[in-house]
């Protein structure tokens, strides 16, 4: 039986990781504040986030506009 991981507060800075294409293989629930900053990670096209049920006002994901376009709704 698979254990469900619940992540509390998270601050993640991803910068100049040109070959990074994944952070984690499954969507993780974020019940508390989540801050993710992504810069110069061109291969990262999917984030392992499940923000359903989370207080959307406490979550922040930042990156350049072209990076957001390539995500194209790939956040669960």
PDB file with one MODEL, atoms N, CA, C and O in Angstrom:
MODEL        1
ATOM      1  N   UNK A   1       0.834  -1.164   0.000  1.00  0.00           N
ATOM      2  CA  UNK A   1       0.000   0.000   0.000  1.00  0.00           C
ATOM      3  C   UNK A   1       0.891   1.243   0.000  1.00  0.00           C
ATOM      4  O   UNK A   1       1.857   1.328   0.759  1.00  0.00           O
ATOM      5  N   UNK A   2       0.563   2.176  -0.835  1.00  0.00           N
ATOM      6  CA  UNK A   2       1.370   3.384  -0.991  1.00  0.00           C
ATOM      7  C   UNK A   2       1.013   4.415   0.072  1.00  0.00           C
ATOM      8  O   UNK A   2      -0.163   4.662   0.339  1.00  0.00           O
ATOM      9  N   UNK A   3       2.030   5.012   0.673  1.00  0.00           N
ATOM     10  CA  UNK A   3       1.823   6.034   1.686  1.00  0.00           C
ATOM     11  C   UNK A   3       1.619   7.390   1.011  1.00  0.00           C
ATOM     12  O   UNK A   3       2.325   7.717   0.058  1.00  0.00           O
ATOM     13  N   UNK A   4       0.658   8.181   1.497  1.00  0.00           N
ATOM     14  CA  UNK A   4       0.419   9.515   0.960  1.00  0.00           C
ATOM     15  C   UNK A   4       1.280  10.494   1.730  1.00  0.00           C
ATOM     16  O   UNK A   4       1.253  10.528   2.960  1.00  0.00           O
ATOM     17  N   UNK A   5       2.038  11.286   1.002  1.00  0.00           N
ATOM     18  CA  UNK A   5       2.916  12.271   1.602  1.00  0.00           C
ATOM     19  C   UNK A   5       2.183  13.603   1.637  1.00  0.00           C
ATOM     20  O   UNK A   5       1.661  14.049   0.616  1.00  0.00           O
ATOM     21  N   UNK A   6       2.140  14.238   2.795  1.00  0.00           N
ATOM     22  CA  UNK A   6       1.554  15.567   2.913  1.00  0.00           C
ATOM     23  C   UNK A   6       2.681  16.534   3.227  1.00  0.00           C
ATOM     24  O   UNK A   6       3.392  16.370   4.218  1.00  0.00           O
ATOM     25  N   UNK A   7       2.840  17.530   2.389  1.00  0.00           N
ATOM     26  CA  UNK A   7       3.907  18.497   2.560  1.00  0.00           C
ATOM     27  C   UNK A   7       3.331  19.734   3.223  1.00  0.00           C
ATOM     28  O   UNK A   7       2.305  20.257   2.788  1.00  0.00           O
ATOM     29  N   UNK A   8       3.986  20.200   4.273  1.00  0.00           N
ATOM     30  CA  UNK A   8       3.551  21.427   4.941  1.00  0.00           C
ATOM     31  C   UNK A   8       4.040  22.632   4.160  1.00  0.00           C
ATOM     32  O   UNK A   8       3.831  22.708   2.949  1.00  0.00           O
ATOM     33  N   UNK A   9       4.674  23.557   4.819  1.00  0.00           N
ATOM     34  CA  UNK A   9       5.203  24.753   4.163  1.00  0.00           C
ATOM     35  C   UNK A   9       6.428  24.370   3.342  1.00  0.00           C
ATOM     36  O   UNK A   9       7.266  23.575   3.769  1.00  0.00           O
ATOM     37  N   UNK A  10       6.506  24.953   2.165  1.00  0.00           N
ATOM     38  CA  UNK A  10       7.607  24.642   1.257  1.00  0.00           C
ATOM     39  C   UNK A  10       8.084  25.918   0.581  1.00  0.00           C
ATOM     40  O   UNK A  10       7.281  26.705   0.080  1.00  0.00           O
ATOM     41  N   UNK A  11       9.411  26.118   0.573  1.00  0.00           N
ATOM     42  CA  UNK A  11      10.029  27.165  -0.229  1.00  0.00           C
ATOM     43  C   UNK A  11      11.090  26.471  -1.064  1.00  0.00           C
ATOM     44  O   UNK A  11      12.002  25.845  -0.525  1.00  0.00           O
ATOM     45  N   UNK A  12      10.970  26.581  -2.382  1.00  0.00           N
ATOM     46  CA  UNK A  12      11.862  25.885  -3.287  1.00  0.00           C
ATOM     47  C   UNK A  12      12.386  26.849  -4.343  1.00  0.00           C
ATOM     48  O   UNK A  12      11.601  27.477  -5.053  1.00  0.00           O
ATOM     49  N   UNK A  13      13.707  26.973  -4.453  1.00  0.00           N
ATOM     50  CA  UNK A  13      14.345  27.800  -5.471  1.00  0.00           C
ATOM     51  C   UNK A  13      15.049  26.882  -6.457  1.00  0.00           C
ATOM     52  O   UNK A  13      15.940  26.122  -6.079  1.00  0.00           O
ATOM     53  N   UNK A  14      14.657  26.951  -7.702  1.00  0.00           N
ATOM     54  CA  UNK A  14      15.291  26.167  -8.763  1.00  0.00           C
ATOM     55  C   UNK A  14      15.899  27.158  -9.739  1.00  0.00           C
ATOM     56  O   UNK A  14      15.175  27.919 -10.382  1.00  0.00           O
ATOM     57  N   UNK A  15      17.210  27.158  -9.858  1.00  0.00           N
ATOM     58  CA  UNK A  15      17.869  28.146 -10.702  1.00  0.00           C
ATOM     59  C   UNK A  15      19.034  27.507 -11.453  1.00  0.00           C
ATOM     60  O   UNK A  15      19.881  26.829 -10.872  1.00  0.00           O
ATOM     61  N   UNK A  16      19.046  27.745 -12.760  1.00  0.00           N
ATOM     62  CA  UNK A  16      20.122  27.266 -13.655  1.00  0.00           C
ATOM     63  C   UNK A  16      20.329  25.760 -13.580  1.00  0.00           C
ATOM     64  O   UNK A  16      21.460  25.276 -13.533  1.00  0.00           O
ATOM     65  N   UNK A  17      19.242  25.044 -13.569  1.00  0.00           N
ATOM     66  CA  UNK A  17      19.278  23.582 -13.609  1.00  0.00           C
ATOM     67  C   UNK A  17      18.805  23.168 -14.995  1.00  0.00           C
ATOM     68  O   UNK A  17      17.675  22.713 -15.170  1.00  0.00           O
ATOM     69  N   UNK A  18      19.665  23.328 -15.953  1.00  0.00           N
ATOM     70  CA  UNK A  18      19.306  23.185 -17.370  1.00  0.00           C
ATOM     71  C   UNK A  18      18.814  21.792 -17.743  1.00  0.00           C
ATOM     72  O   UNK A  18      18.055  21.656 -18.703  1.00  0.00           O
ATOM     73  N   UNK A  19      19.220  20.760 -17.021  1.00  0.00           N
ATOM     74  CA  UNK A  19      18.804  19.395 -17.349  1.00  0.00           C
ATOM     75  C   UNK A  19      17.689  18.870 -16.462  1.00  0.00           C
ATOM     76  O   UNK A  19      17.234  17.743 -16.660  1.00  0.00           O
ATOM     77  N   UNK A  20      17.236  19.653 -15.487  1.00  0.00           N
ATOM     78  CA  UNK A  20      16.181  19.211 -14.589  1.00  0.00           C
ATOM     79  C   UNK A  20      14.865  19.111 -15.349  1.00  0.00           C
ATOM     80  O   UNK A  20      14.401  20.091 -15.931  1.00  0.00           O
ATOM     81  N   UNK A  21      14.267  17.930 -15.341  1.00  0.00           N
ATOM     82  CA  UNK A  21      12.981  17.779 -16.025  1.00  0.00           C
ATOM     83  C   UNK A  21      11.865  17.324 -15.090  1.00  0.00           C
ATOM     84  O   UNK A  21      10.708  17.246 -15.503  1.00  0.00           O
ATOM     85  N   UNK A  22      12.198  17.022 -13.835  1.00  0.00           N
ATOM     86  CA  UNK A  22      11.194  16.577 -12.887  1.00  0.00           C
ATOM     87  C   UNK A  22      11.678  16.858 -11.469  1.00  0.00           C
ATOM     88  O   UNK A  22      12.875  16.810 -11.184  1.00  0.00           O
ATOM     89  N   UNK A  23      10.730  17.152 -10.589  1.00  0.00           N
ATOM     90  CA  UNK A  23      11.052  17.350  -9.182  1.00  0.00           C
ATOM     91  C   UNK A  23      10.663  16.094  -8.402  1.00  0.00           C
ATOM     92  O   UNK A  23      11.412  15.614  -7.551  1.00  0.00           O
ATOM     93  N   UNK A  24       9.480  15.580  -8.710  1.00  0.00           N
ATOM     94  CA  UNK A  24       8.977  14.359  -8.088  1.00  0.00           C
ATOM     95  C   UNK A  24       7.966  13.765  -9.041  1.00  0.00           C
ATOM     96  O   UNK A  24       7.301  14.498  -9.773  1.00  0.00           O
ATOM     97  N   UNK A  25       7.837  12.454  -9.046  1.00  0.00           N
ATOM     98  CA  UNK A  25       7.013  11.796 -10.064  1.00  0.00           C
ATOM     99  C   UNK A  25       5.504  11.892  -9.845  1.00  0.00           C
ATOM    100  O   UNK A  25       4.735  11.692 -10.786  1.00  0.00           O
ATOM    101  N   UNK A  26       5.069  12.194  -8.622  1.00  0.00           N
ATOM    102  CA  UNK A  26       3.630  12.233  -8.337  1.00  0.00           C
ATOM    103  C   UNK A  26       3.241  13.593  -7.771  1.00  0.00           C
ATOM    104  O   UNK A  26       4.086  14.339  -7.276  1.00  0.00           O
ATOM    105  N   UNK A  27       1.947  13.903  -7.853  1.00  0.00           N
ATOM    106  CA  UNK A  27       1.444  15.158  -7.294  1.00  0.00           C
ATOM    107  C   UNK A  27       1.459  15.080  -5.770  1.00  0.00           C
ATOM    108  O   UNK A  27       1.022  14.092  -5.180  1.00  0.00           O
ATOM    109  N   UNK A  28       1.969  16.138  -5.149  1.00  0.00           N
ATOM    110  CA  UNK A  28       2.029  16.212  -3.698  1.00  0.00           C
ATOM    111  C   UNK A  28       1.022  17.235  -3.194  1.00  0.00           C
ATOM    112  O   UNK A  28       0.897  18.313  -3.777  1.00  0.00           O
ATOM    113  N   UNK A  29       0.305  16.920  -2.127  1.00  0.00           N
ATOM    114  CA  UNK A  29      -0.645  17.895  -1.570  1.00  0.00           C
ATOM    115  C   UNK A  29       0.102  18.958  -0.771  1.00  0.00           C
ATOM    116  O   UNK A  29       1.066  18.652  -0.069  1.00  0.00           O
ATOM    117  N   UNK A  30      -0.343  20.193  -0.879  1.00  0.00           N
ATOM    118  CA  UNK A  30       0.264  21.305  -0.156  1.00  0.00           C
ATOM    119  C   UNK A  30      -0.811  22.012   0.652  1.00  0.00           C
ATOM    120  O   UNK A  30      -1.431  22.952   0.155  1.00  0.00           O
ATOM    121  N   UNK A  31      -1.050  21.578   1.905  1.00  0.00           N
ATOM    122  CA  UNK A  31      -2.094  22.203   2.697  1.00  0.00           C
ATOM    123  C   UNK A  31      -1.711  23.582   3.227  1.00  0.00           C
ATOM    124  O   UNK A  31      -2.588  24.389   3.534  1.00  0.00           O
ATOM    125  N   UNK A  32      -0.421  23.859   3.338  1.00  0.00           N
ATOM    126  CA  UNK A  32       0.055  25.143   3.846  1.00  0.00           C
ATOM    127  C   UNK A  32       0.712  25.937   2.734  1.00  0.00           C
ATOM    128  O   UNK A  32       0.592  25.601   1.556  1.00  0.00           O
ATOM    129  N   UNK A  33       1.402  26.984   3.120  1.00  0.00           N
ATOM    130  CA  UNK A  33       2.021  27.885   2.142  1.00  0.00           C
ATOM    131  C   UNK A  33       3.052  27.161   1.282  1.00  0.00           C
ATOM    132  O   UNK A  33       3.820  26.328   1.764  1.00  0.00           O
ATOM    133  N   UNK A  34       3.046  27.497   0.019  1.00  0.00           N
ATOM    134  CA  UNK A  34       3.962  26.918  -0.959  1.00  0.00           C
ATOM    135  C   UNK A  34       4.547  28.054  -1.789  1.00  0.00           C
ATOM    136  O   UNK A  34       3.803  28.834  -2.383  1.00  0.00           O
ATOM    137  N   UNK A  35       5.865  28.153  -1.835  1.00  0.00           N
ATOM    138  CA  UNK A  35       6.545  29.164  -2.647  1.00  0.00           C
ATOM    139  C   UNK A  35       7.557  28.442  -3.524  1.00  0.00           C
ATOM    140  O   UNK A  35       8.466  27.783  -3.020  1.00  0.00           O
ATOM    141  N   UNK A  36       7.399  28.566  -4.825  1.00  0.00           N
ATOM    142  CA  UNK A  36       8.325  27.930  -5.770  1.00  0.00           C
ATOM    143  C   UNK A  36       8.795  28.982  -6.755  1.00  0.00           C
ATOM    144  O   UNK A  36       7.985  29.688  -7.355  1.00  0.00           O
ATOM    145  N   UNK A  37      10.105  29.084  -6.919  1.00  0.00           N
ATOM    146  CA  UNK A  37      10.716  30.033  -7.838  1.00  0.00           C
ATOM    147  C   UNK A  37      11.532  29.236  -8.850  1.00  0.00           C
ATOM    148  O   UNK A  37      12.414  28.464  -8.474  1.00  0.00           O
ATOM    149  N   UNK A  38      11.236  29.423 -10.134  1.00  0.00           N
ATOM    150  CA  UNK A  38      11.901  28.660 -11.190  1.00  0.00           C
ATOM    151  C   UNK A  38      12.538  29.632 -12.184  1.00  0.00           C
ATOM    152  O   UNK A  38      11.844  30.455 -12.780  1.00  0.00           O
ATOM    153  N   UNK A  39      13.860  29.538 -12.362  1.00  0.00           N
ATOM    154  CA  UNK A  39      14.575  30.401 -13.297  1.00  0.00           C
ATOM    155  C   UNK A  39      15.633  29.591 -14.040  1.00  0.00           C
ATOM    156  O   UNK A  39      16.442  28.889 -13.432  1.00  0.00           O
ATOM    157  N   UNK A  40      15.609  29.703 -15.342  1.00  0.00           N
ATOM    158  CA  UNK A  40      16.587  29.050 -16.226  1.00  0.00           C
ATOM    159  C   UNK A  40      16.634  27.538 -16.023  1.00  0.00           C
ATOM    160  O   UNK A  40      17.703  26.946 -15.879  1.00  0.00           O
ATOM    161  N   UNK A  41      15.456  26.932 -16.016  1.00  0.00           N
ATOM    162  CA  UNK A  41      15.305  25.477 -15.968  1.00  0.00           C
ATOM    163  C   UNK A  41      14.446  25.081 -17.174  1.00  0.00           C
ATOM    164  O   UNK A  41      13.285  24.709 -17.004  1.00  0.00           O
ATOM    165  N   UNK A  42      14.997  25.156 -18.379  1.00  0.00           N
ATOM    166  CA  UNK A  42      14.197  24.993 -19.598  1.00  0.00           C
ATOM    167  C   UNK A  42      13.565  23.615 -19.780  1.00  0.00           C
ATOM    168  O   UNK A  42      12.568  23.499 -20.492  1.00  0.00           O
ATOM    169  N   UNK A  43      14.103  22.587 -19.172  1.00  0.00           N
ATOM    170  CA  UNK A  43      13.554  21.239 -19.346  1.00  0.00           C
ATOM    171  C   UNK A  43      12.462  20.907 -18.335  1.00  0.00           C
ATOM    172  O   UNK A  43      11.773  19.898 -18.484  1.00  0.00           O
ATOM    173  N   UNK A  44      12.296  21.732 -17.322  1.00  0.00           N
ATOM    174  CA  UNK A  44      11.268  21.484 -16.315  1.00  0.00           C
ATOM    175  C   UNK A  44       9.918  21.915 -16.866  1.00  0.00           C
ATOM    176  O   UNK A  44       9.632  23.106 -16.993  1.00  0.00           O
ATOM    177  N   UNK A  45       9.098  20.931 -17.188  1.00  0.00           N
ATOM    178  CA  UNK A  45       7.821  21.202 -17.846  1.00  0.00           C
ATOM    179  C   UNK A  45       6.616  20.744 -17.020  1.00  0.00           C
ATOM    180  O   UNK A  45       5.474  20.867 -17.463  1.00  0.00           O
ATOM    181  N   UNK A  46       6.869  20.220 -15.830  1.00  0.00           N
ATOM    182  CA  UNK A  46       5.770  19.735 -14.994  1.00  0.00           C
ATOM    183  C   UNK A  46       6.160  19.890 -13.532  1.00  0.00           C
ATOM    184  O   UNK A  46       7.279  19.564 -13.136  1.00  0.00           O
ATOM    185  N   UNK A  47       5.224  20.390 -12.737  1.00  0.00           N
ATOM    186  CA  UNK A  47       5.442  20.504 -11.299  1.00  0.00           C
ATOM    187  C   UNK A  47       4.570  19.487 -10.575  1.00  0.00           C
ATOM    188  O   UNK A  47       3.425  19.266 -10.970  1.00  0.00           O
ATOM    189  N   UNK A  48       5.089  18.866  -9.524  1.00  0.00           N
ATOM    190  CA  UNK A  48       4.343  17.812  -8.819  1.00  0.00           C
ATOM    191  C   UNK A  48       3.424  18.378  -7.753  1.00  0.00           C
ATOM    192  O   UNK A  48       3.544  18.021  -6.581  1.00  0.00           O
ATOM    193  N   UNK A  49       2.507  19.257  -8.139  1.00  0.00           N
ATOM    194  CA  UNK A  49       1.668  19.933  -7.157  1.00  0.00           C
ATOM    195  C   UNK A  49       0.215  19.542  -7.291  1.00  0.00           C
ATOM    196  O   UNK A  49      -0.325  19.450  -8.394  1.00  0.00           O
ATOM    197  N   UNK A  50      -0.404  19.316  -6.160  1.00  0.00           N
ATOM    198  CA  UNK A  50      -1.846  19.152  -6.100  1.00  0.00           C
ATOM    199  C   UNK A  50      -2.343  20.243  -5.175  1.00  0.00           C
ATOM    200  O   UNK A  50      -2.329  20.087  -3.954  1.00  0.00           O
ATOM    201  N   UNK A  51      -2.781  21.346  -5.754  1.00  0.00           N
ATOM    202  CA  UNK A  51      -3.193  22.504  -4.974  1.00  0.00           C
ATOM    203  C   UNK A  51      -4.689  22.509  -4.686  1.00  0.00           C
ATOM    204  O   UNK A  51      -5.205  23.471  -4.118  1.00  0.00           O
ATOM    205  N   UNK A  52      -5.393  21.441  -5.075  1.00  0.00           N
ATOM    206  CA  UNK A  52      -6.826  21.359  -4.806  1.00  0.00           C
ATOM    207  C   UNK A  52      -7.057  21.347  -3.298  1.00  0.00           C
ATOM    208  O   UNK A  52      -6.414  20.590  -2.569  1.00  0.00           O
ATOM    209  N   UNK A  53      -7.968  22.181  -2.842  1.00  0.00           N
ATOM    210  CA  UNK A  53      -8.274  22.241  -1.427  1.00  0.00           C
ATOM    211  C   UNK A  53      -7.334  23.123  -0.632  1.00  0.00           C
ATOM    212  O   UNK A  53      -7.580  23.382   0.546  1.00  0.00           O
ATOM    213  N   UNK A  54      -6.274  23.585  -1.245  1.00  0.00           N
ATOM    214  CA  UNK A  54      -5.326  24.461  -0.549  1.00  0.00           C
ATOM    215  C   UNK A  54      -5.826  25.897  -0.616  1.00  0.00           C
ATOM    216  O   UNK A  54      -6.568  26.267  -1.526  1.00  0.00           O
ATOM    217  N   UNK A  55      -5.421  26.685   0.337  1.00  0.00           N
ATOM    218  CA  UNK A  55      -5.767  28.109   0.328  1.00  0.00           C
ATOM    219  C   UNK A  55      -4.918  28.761  -0.748  1.00  0.00           C
ATOM    220  O   UNK A  55      -3.738  29.033  -0.529  1.00  0.00           O
ATOM    221  N   UNK A  56      -5.505  29.012  -1.899  1.00  0.00           N
ATOM    222  CA  UNK A  56      -4.759  29.518  -3.047  1.00  0.00           C
ATOM    223  C   UNK A  56      -4.057  30.843  -2.762  1.00  0.00           C
ATOM    224  O   UNK A  56      -3.068  31.157  -3.425  1.00  0.00           O
ATOM    225  N   UNK A  57      -4.526  31.616  -1.816  1.00  0.00           N
ATOM    226  CA  UNK A  57      -3.886  32.882  -1.487  1.00  0.00           C
ATOM    227  C   UNK A  57      -2.539  32.722  -0.814  1.00  0.00           C
ATOM    228  O   UNK A  57      -1.764  33.677  -0.753  1.00  0.00           O
ATOM    229  N   UNK A  58      -2.240  31.527  -0.303  1.00  0.00           N
ATOM    230  CA  UNK A  58      -0.973  31.285   0.389  1.00  0.00           C
ATOM    231  C   UNK A  58       0.087  30.674  -0.520  1.00  0.00           C
ATOM    232  O   UNK A  58       1.220  30.469  -0.086  1.00  0.00           O
ATOM    233  N   UNK A  59      -0.252  30.385  -1.744  1.00  0.00           N
ATOM    234  CA  UNK A  59       0.679  29.715  -2.646  1.00  0.00           C
ATOM    235  C   UNK A  59       1.183  30.666  -3.705  1.00  0.00           C
ATOM    236  O   UNK A  59       0.439  31.506  -4.211  1.00  0.00           O
ATOM    237  N   UNK A  60       2.464  30.526  -4.039  1.00  0.00           N
ATOM    238  CA  UNK A  60       3.095  31.386  -5.026  1.00  0.00           C
ATOM    239  C   UNK A  60       4.055  30.553  -5.855  1.00  0.00           C
ATOM    240  O   UNK A  60       4.892  29.831  -5.313  1.00  0.00           O
ATOM    241  N   UNK A  61       3.929  30.655  -7.172  1.00  0.00           N
ATOM    242  CA  UNK A  61       4.870  30.020  -8.086  1.00  0.00           C
ATOM    243  C   UNK A  61       5.309  31.096  -9.053  1.00  0.00           C
ATOM    244  O   UNK A  61       4.482  31.721  -9.716  1.00  0.00           O
ATOM    245  N   UNK A  62       6.631  31.316  -9.138  1.00  0.00           N
ATOM    246  CA  UNK A  62       7.146  32.375 -10.003  1.00  0.00           C
ATOM    247  C   UNK A  62       8.133  31.801 -11.009  1.00  0.00           C
ATOM    248  O   UNK A  62       8.927  30.913 -10.700  1.00  0.00           O
ATOM    249  N   UNK A  63       8.057  32.332 -12.209  1.00  0.00           N
ATOM    250  CA  UNK A  63       8.986  31.977 -13.268  1.00  0.00           C
ATOM    251  C   UNK A  63       8.755  32.917 -14.432  1.00  0.00           C
ATOM    252  O   UNK A  63       7.782  33.671 -14.443  1.00  0.00           O
ATOM    253  N   UNK A  64       9.632  32.877 -15.398  1.00  0.00           N
ATOM    254  CA  UNK A  64       9.487  33.749 -16.571  1.00  0.00           C
ATOM    255  C   UNK A  64       8.276  33.333 -17.394  1.00  0.00           C
ATOM    256  O   UNK A  64       7.844  32.181 -17.351  1.00  0.00           O
ATOM    257  N   UNK A  65       7.740  34.278 -18.135  1.00  0.00           N
ATOM    258  CA  UNK A  65       6.523  34.045 -18.908  1.00  0.00           C
ATOM    259  C   UNK A  65       6.668  32.885 -19.887  1.00  0.00           C
ATOM    260  O   UNK A  65       5.731  32.099 -20.033  1.00  0.00           O
ATOM    261  N   UNK A  66       7.796  32.752 -20.555  1.00  0.00           N
ATOM    262  CA  UNK A  66       7.970  31.655 -21.511  1.00  0.00           C
ATOM    263  C   UNK A  66       7.955  30.295 -20.812  1.00  0.00           C
ATOM    264  O   UNK A  66       7.490  29.312 -21.390  1.00  0.00           O
ATOM    265  N   UNK A  67       8.451  30.227 -19.592  1.00  0.00           N
ATOM    266  CA  UNK A  67       8.412  28.979 -18.826  1.00  0.00           C
ATOM    267  C   UNK A  67       6.966  28.625 -18.486  1.00  0.00           C
ATOM    268  O   UNK A  67       6.573  27.463 -18.593  1.00  0.00           O
ATOM    269  N   UNK A  68       6.166  29.623 -18.073  1.00  0.00           N
ATOM    270  CA  UNK A  68       4.759  29.385 -17.779  1.00  0.00           C
ATOM    271  C   UNK A  68       4.020  28.857 -18.997  1.00  0.00           C
ATOM    272  O   UNK A  68       3.183  27.962 -18.885  1.00  0.00           O
ATOM    273  N   UNK A  69       4.331  29.412 -20.158  1.00  0.00           N
ATOM    274  CA  UNK A  69       3.669  28.974 -21.392  1.00  0.00           C
ATOM    275  C   UNK A  69       3.973  27.499 -21.672  1.00  0.00           C
ATOM    276  O   UNK A  69       3.090  26.766 -22.116  1.00  0.00           O
ATOM    277  N   UNK A  70       5.188  27.062 -21.425  1.00  0.00           N
ATOM    278  CA  UNK A  70       5.533  25.663 -21.708  1.00  0.00           C
ATOM    279  C   UNK A  70       4.881  24.713 -20.695  1.00  0.00           C
ATOM    280  O   UNK A  70       4.668  23.541 -21.008  1.00  0.00           O
ATOM    281  N   UNK A  71       4.560  25.196 -19.485  1.00  0.00           N
ATOM    282  CA  UNK A  71       3.835  24.349 -18.540  1.00  0.00           C
ATOM    283  C   UNK A  71       2.457  23.993 -19.075  1.00  0.00           C
ATOM    284  O   UNK A  71       2.003  22.856 -18.951  1.00  0.00           O
ATOM    285  N   UNK A  72       1.794  24.987 -19.675  1.00  0.00           N
ATOM    286  CA  UNK A  72       0.532  24.775 -20.381  1.00  0.00           C
ATOM    287  C   UNK A  72      -0.451  23.897 -19.604  1.00  0.00           C
ATOM    288  O   UNK A  72      -0.968  22.910 -20.129  1.00  0.00           O
ATOM    289  N   UNK A  73      -0.701  24.274 -18.341  1.00  0.00           N
ATOM    290  CA  UNK A  73      -1.702  23.541 -17.562  1.00  0.00           C
ATOM    291  C   UNK A  73      -1.226  22.219 -17.020  1.00  0.00           C
ATOM    292  O   UNK A  73      -2.048  21.349 -16.733  1.00  0.00           O
ATOM    293  N   UNK A  74       0.053  22.034 -16.869  1.00  0.00           N
ATOM    294  CA  UNK A  74       0.567  20.749 -16.393  1.00  0.00           C
ATOM    295  C   UNK A  74       0.663  20.679 -14.877  1.00  0.00           C
ATOM    296  O   UNK A  74       1.289  19.769 -14.334  1.00  0.00           O
ATOM    297  N   UNK A  75       0.054  21.623 -14.199  1.00  0.00           N
ATOM    298  CA  UNK A  75      -0.059  21.525 -12.757  1.00  0.00           C
ATOM    299  C   UNK A  75      -1.415  20.903 -12.491  1.00  0.00           C
ATOM    300  O   UNK A  75      -2.431  21.394 -12.983  1.00  0.00           O
ATOM    301  N   UNK A  76      -1.441  19.839 -11.726  1.00  0.00           N
ATOM    302  CA  UNK A  76      -2.696  19.144 -11.458  1.00  0.00           C
ATOM    303  C   UNK A  76      -3.642  20.029 -10.691  1.00  0.00           C
ATOM    304  O   UNK A  76      -4.755  19.612 -10.373  1.00  0.00           O
TER     305      UNK A  76
ENDMDL
END
